[in-house]
Amino acid sequence: MELQGPPPEILDRKKLAIELRARYELYFVTVIFTFAGLAVQTAKPTTVPIFPLLEIGAWLCLLAAGLVGLWRVGRLWRREFGVAEFYEAQFEPSDRSKQLREQLVAQDAQLDSLHKIQFFFFILGLLLVGAARAGALLG
């Protein structure tokens, strides 16, 4: 008895989801580095010593978010390759698919935690830029 795969419509939807995920990851990293560049280029000197510190903190947070995002994008291809290996292993007589499933679960958990870290630094960077700019305008 031959194993039948899922219908082509399901595979097409999964392929679309993977493509959208890759686009989102690249877009988000691009937005982070764009905001970091804009924050650096539009910074204005102030006499109040706290505002430059807030501004520099924002730059560092945005830089950290961008670097974490690049690292995540670099790891995504490994995850997708692991998914392909997992599906291949289901057609083999060995019990390799269980080990591959555990690896995929671990990779997904790591990618999710990295996304949370990336998003935290991004939001913190935006808040620090906003606080520095608001303080500079009001001060």
Buried (B, 14 or more C-beta within 10 A) or exposed (E): EEEEEEEEEEEEEEEEEBEEEBEEBBEBBEBBBEBBEEBBEEBEEBEEEEBBEBBBBBBBBBBBBBBBBBBBBEBBEEBBEBBEBBEEBEEEEEEBBEEBBEBBEEBEEEBEEBBEBBBBBBEBBBBBBEBBBEBBEEE
